Amino acid sequence: MLSRYLLFVIMTVPFQAIAETGKPSYTPPPAVISTESTLQMAGGLLLVLALIGGITWLLKRFSLIPTTATGIVKVIAATGVGQRERVVVVEIDGTWLVLGVAPGRVSKLHAMTKPMTEAIDPISQAPTAMAFAEQLTQSIKKENA
């Protein structure tokens, strides 16, 4: 019987009195998603997108992006001769046209047949990979012998 009374007294004592109280200097951490962090993230994203757009515009403006010729018309060469004027050599079905291009106007300056031998390409005149492989094999055999 005594154990029942003891158990009853223990159960009625408020546990908050013996529990550890919170630290008075504790401050909860700031929220992970706040207005400041969201604006900072959006600003960084806009900055990166503006940078990508600016670089793309510069590459297009100064013709640093090579264009691929997939149709009948191929641009062979182009050069600027003024602020907005260009001279362009275009190949159309075996004929080369020299065109003057200005804002709102394209005029034919000269027409000629495609030359049989284009400018000599030093890369095409270089020894082939097969010749290099043969020379490498010979040099390895010399070292091992």
C-alpha positions as a Markdown table, in Angstrom:
| # | Residue | x | y | z |
|---|---|---|---|---|
| 1 | Met | 0.0 | 0.0 | 0.0 |
| 2 | Leu | 2.8 | 2.3 | 0.8 |
| 3 | Ser | 4.3 | 1.8 | -2.7 |
| 4 | Arg | 1.0 | 3.0 | -4.2 |
| 5 | Tyr | 1.0 | 6.2 | -2.2 |
| 6 | Leu | 4.7 | 6.8 | -3.1 |
| 7 | Leu | 3.9 | 6.2 | -6.8 |
| 8 | Phe | 1.0 | 8.6 | -6.5 |
| 9 | Val | 3.1 | 11.3 | -5.0 |
| 10 | Ile | 5.8 | 10.9 | -7.6 |
| 11 | Met | 3.3 | 11.2 | -10.4 |
| 12 | Thr | 1.7 | 14.3 | -9.0 |
| 13 | Val | 5.0 | 16.3 | -8.7 |
| 14 | Pro | 5.3 | 18.6 | -11.7 |
| 15 | Phe | 8.1 | 17.5 | -13.9 |
| 16 | Gln | 8.7 | 21.0 | -15.1 |
| 17 | Ala | 10.1 | 21.8 | -11.7 |
| 18 | Ile | 12.9 | 19.3 | -12.0 |
| 19 | Ala | 13.4 | 19.6 | -15.7 |
| 20 | Glu | 16.2 | 21.7 | -17.1 |
| 21 | Thr | 15.0 | 25.1 | -18.2 |
| 22 | Gly | 16.0 | 26.7 | -21.5 |
| 23 | Lys | 19.1 | 28.8 | -21.8 |
| 24 | Pro | 18.3 | 32.5 | -21.5 |
| 25 | Ser | 20.9 | 33.5 | -24.2 |
| 26 | Tyr | 19.7 | 31.0 | -26.8 |
| 27 | Thr | 18.5 | 32.6 | -30.0 |
| 28 | Pro | 17.1 | 30.4 | -32.8 |
| 29 | Pro | 19.0 | 30.4 | -36.1 |
| 30 | Pro | 17.6 | 32.5 | -38.9 |
| 31 | Ala | 15.3 | 30.9 | -41.4 |
| 32 | Val | 17.0 | 29.2 | -44.3 |
| 33 | Ile | 14.6 | 30.6 | -46.9 |
| 34 | Ser | 14.3 | 34.3 | -46.3 |
| 35 | Thr | 13.6 | 37.3 | -48.5 |
| 36 | Glu | 17.3 | 38.3 | -48.5 |
| 37 | Ser | 18.6 | 34.9 | -49.6 |
| 38 | Thr | 15.9 | 34.6 | -52.3 |
| 39 | Leu | 16.7 | 38.1 | -53.7 |
| 40 | Gln | 20.4 | 37.3 | -53.6 |
| 41 | Met | 19.9 | 34.0 | -55.5 |
| 42 | Ala | 17.6 | 35.7 | -58.1 |
| 43 | Gly | 20.2 | 38.5 | -58.6 |
| 44 | Gly | 23.0 | 36.0 | -59.1 |
| 45 | Leu | 20.9 | 34.1 | -61.6 |
| 46 | Leu | 20.1 | 37.2 | -63.6 |
| 47 | Leu | 23.8 | 38.2 | -63.5 |
| 48 | Val | 24.9 | 34.9 | -65.0 |
| 49 | Leu | 22.1 | 35.0 | -67.6 |
| 50 | Ala | 23.1 | 38.5 | -68.6 |
| 51 | Leu | 26.7 | 37.5 | -68.9 |
| 52 | Ile | 25.9 | 34.5 | -71.1 |
| 53 | Gly | 23.7 | 36.8 | -73.3 |
| 54 | Gly | 26.4 | 39.4 | -73.6 |
| 55 | Ile | 29.1 | 37.0 | -74.6 |
| 56 | Thr | 26.8 | 35.4 | -77.2 |
| 57 | Trp | 26.0 | 38.8 | -78.6 |
| 58 | Leu | 29.7 | 39.7 | -78.8 |
| 59 | Leu | 30.5 | 36.4 | -80.6 |
| 60 | Lys | 27.8 | 37.0 | -83.1 |
| 61 | Arg | 28.6 | 40.6 | -83.6 |
| 62 | Phe | 32.2 | 40.0 | -84.4 |
| 63 | Ser | 31.6 | 36.7 | -86.3 |
| 64 | Leu | 33.6 | 34.6 | -84.0 |
| 65 | Ile | 31.1 | 31.7 | -84.1 |
| 66 | Pro | 31.8 | 29.6 | -87.3 |
| 67 | Thr | 28.6 | 28.8 | -89.2 |
| 68 | Thr | 28.1 | 25.4 | -90.8 |
| 69 | Ala | 27.2 | 25.1 | -94.4 |
| 70 | Thr | 24.5 | 22.6 | -94.8 |
| 71 | Gly | 22.8 | 23.6 | -98.0 |
| 72 | Ile | 23.6 | 24.8 | -101.5 |
| 73 | Val | 24.8 | 28.2 | -100.4 |
| 74 | Lys | 28.1 | 28.3 | -98.6 |
| 75 | Val | 29.9 | 31.3 | -97.2 |
| 76 | Ile | 33.5 | 31.0 | -98.2 |
| 77 | Ala | 34.9 | 34.2 | -96.6 |
| 78 | Ala | 33.7 | 37.4 | -95.2 |
| 79 | Thr | 35.4 | 40.6 | -94.1 |
| 80 | Gly | 34.3 | 44.0 | -92.9 |
| 81 | Val | 35.2 | 47.1 | -94.9 |
| 82 | Gly | 33.4 | 49.7 | -92.9 |
| 83 | Gln | 31.2 | 50.2 | -89.9 |
| 84 | Arg | 28.4 | 48.1 | -91.4 |
| 85 | Glu | 29.6 | 47.1 | -94.8 |
| 86 | Arg | 31.1 | 43.7 | -95.6 |
| 87 | Val | 32.5 | 41.9 | -98.6 |
| 88 | Val | 31.3 | 38.3 | -98.7 |
| 89 | Val | 32.4 | 35.4 | -101.0 |
| 90 | Val | 29.6 | 32.9 | -101.4 |
| 91 | Glu | 29.7 | 29.6 | -103.3 |
| 92 | Ile | 26.5 | 28.6 | -105.1 |
| 93 | Asp | 26.6 | 25.4 | -107.1 |
| 94 | Gly | 30.2 | 25.6 | -108.2 |
| 95 | Thr | 30.1 | 29.4 | -108.8 |
| 96 | Trp | 31.7 | 31.9 | -106.5 |
| 97 | Leu | 30.0 | 35.3 | -106.0 |
| 98 | Val | 31.7 | 38.3 | -104.5 |
| 99 | Leu | 28.9 | 40.3 | -102.8 |
| 100 | Gly | 28.9 | 43.7 | -101.2 |
| 101 | Val | 26.6 | 43.7 | -98.2 |
| 102 | Ala | 25.4 | 46.9 | -96.6 |
| 103 | Pro | 22.4 | 47.6 | -94.3 |
| 104 | Gly | 19.3 | 47.0 | -96.5 |
| 105 | Arg | 21.3 | 46.2 | -99.7 |
| 106 | Val | 23.3 | 43.4 | -101.2 |
| 107 | Ser | 25.0 | 43.9 | -104.5 |
| 108 | Lys | 27.0 | 41.5 | -106.7 |
| 109 | Leu | 30.6 | 42.7 | -107.2 |
| 110 | His | 32.0 | 39.8 | -109.2 |
| 111 | Ala | 31.2 | 36.3 | -110.3 |
| 112 | Met | 33.7 | 33.5 | -111.1 |
| 113 | Thr | 33.8 | 29.7 | -111.3 |
| 114 | Lys | 35.1 | 27.8 | -108.3 |
| 115 | Pro | 38.9 | 27.3 | -108.5 |
| 116 | Met | 40.0 | 23.7 | -108.9 |
| 117 | Thr | 42.8 | 24.1 | -106.4 |
| 118 | Glu | 41.8 | 26.1 | -103.4 |
| 119 | Ala | 44.4 | 27.6 | -101.1 |
| 120 | Ile | 46.9 | 25.0 | -100.0 |
| 121 | Asp | 46.0 | 23.9 | -96.5 |
| 122 | Pro | 49.2 | 23.1 | -94.5 |
| 123 | Ile | 47.2 | 20.6 | -92.4 |
| 124 | Ser | 46.2 | 18.6 | -95.5 |
| 125 | Gln | 49.8 | 18.6 | -96.7 |
| 126 | Ala | 51.1 | 17.2 | -93.3 |
| 127 | Pro | 52.0 | 13.5 | -93.1 |
| 128 | Thr | 49.1 | 11.3 | -92.4 |
| 129 | Ala | 48.4 | 9.5 | -89.1 |
| 130 | Met | 49.4 | 6.2 | -90.8 |
| 131 | Ala | 52.9 | 7.6 | -91.7 |
| 132 | Phe | 53.3 | 8.8 | -88.1 |
| 133 | Ala | 52.3 | 5.4 | -86.8 |
| 134 | Glu | 54.9 | 3.7 | -89.0 |
| 135 | Gln | 57.7 | 6.1 | -87.9 |
| 136 | Leu | 56.7 | 5.5 | -84.3 |
| 137 | Thr | 56.8 | 1.8 | -84.7 |
| 138 | Gln | 60.3 | 2.0 | -86.4 |
| 139 | Ser | 61.7 | 4.2 | -83.6 |
| 140 | Ile | 60.4 | 1.8 | -80.9 |
| 141 | Lys | 62.0 | -1.2 | -82.8 |
| 142 | Lys | 65.3 | 0.7 | -82.9 |
| 143 | Glu | 65.2 | 1.3 | -79.1 |
| 144 | Asn | 64.4 | -2.3 | -78.3 |
| 145 | Ala | 67.1 | -3.8 | -80.7 |
